[in-house]
Amino acid sequence: MSTDPYRSLLTHLAHCNDSNDIDELLTALLTTKEQHEIANRICIFDLLERGITQRDISEQLGVGIATVSRGAKAMQIHDVSALLATHRQDN
């Protein structure tokens, strides 16, 4: 297979204009647990940016401290500001 499936997914998502289509696709690709883990990662980013301690985030979300630490590390490496702005706008 010459095409990278992940790149195909990114290209497809970039061209989707309908959130229902994106939801349908992600529901097909991700288990309920995976969807929940992604939602938790977004909440971790949000709470970290608000200055909540990793221990408090762990307790609040019911996840391990290692999960929060991985989220903090990812947040240091990647700019998630646009995602957080959308998240906060939706709440």
C-alpha positions in Angstrom: 0.0 0.0 0.0 1.6 3.2 -1.1 -0.7 5.7 0.7 -0.3 6.3 4.4 -3.8 5.6 5.8 -3.2 8.1 8.6 -2.4 10.9 6.1 -5.5 9.8 4.1 -7.6 10.3 7.3 -6.1 13.7 7.9 -6.8 14.8 4.4 -10.3 13.5 4.6 -11.0 15.3 7.9 -9.5 18.6 6.5 -12.1 18.4 3.7 -15.1 17.6 5.9 -17.5 20.5 6.4 -20.1 18.6 8.3 -19.6 17.7 12.0 -22.0 14.8 11.6 -19.8 13.3 8.9 -16.8 13.6 11.2 -18.7 12.1 14.1 -19.8 9.2 11.9 -16.3 8.6 10.8 -14.7 8.8 14.3 -17.4 6.6 15.7 -16.5 4.0 13.1 -12.8 4.3 13.8 -12.7 4.6 17.6 -14.2 2.5 20.3 -16.3 4.2 23.0 -13.3 3.8 25.4 -11.0 5.5 22.9 -13.4 8.4 22.4 -13.6 8.8 26.2 -9.8 8.8 26.4 -9.6 11.6 23.8 -12.3 13.6 25.6 -10.3 13.2 28.8 -7.1 14.3 27.1 -8.9 17.5 26.0 -10.1 18.1 29.6 -6.6 17.5 30.9 -5.2 20.2 28.5 -8.0 22.6 29.6 -7.5 22.0 33.3 -3.7 22.2 33.0 -4.0 25.5 31.2 -6.2 26.8 33.9 -3.5 26.0 36.5 -5.1 23.0 38.1 -2.5 20.7 39.6 -1.8 17.3 38.0 -2.9 15.5 41.2 -6.2 17.4 41.3 -6.8 16.7 37.6 -6.2 13.0 38.3 -8.7 12.9 41.1 -11.3 15.1 39.3 -11.2 13.0 36.1 -10.7 9.6 37.7 -7.5 8.9 35.7 -4.0 8.0 36.8 -1.4 10.6 37.4 0.6 9.1 34.5 -2.3 9.8 32.2 -2.2 13.5 33.3 1.6 13.6 33.0 1.4 12.3 29.4 -1.1 15.0 28.6 1.1 17.6 30.2 4.1 16.4 28.1 2.0 16.4 24.9 0.8 19.9 25.7 4.4 21.1 26.0 5.3 19.7 22.6 2.2 20.6 20.7 0.2 23.8 20.4 -3.3 23.0 21.4 -4.6 26.5 21.9 -7.0 26.4 18.9 -8.5 23.1 20.2 -8.9 24.6 23.7 -10.5 27.7 22.3 -13.1 25.5 20.5 -13.6 23.4 23.6 -14.3 26.4 25.7 -16.6 27.9 23.1 -18.6 24.7 23.1 -19.0 24.7 26.9 
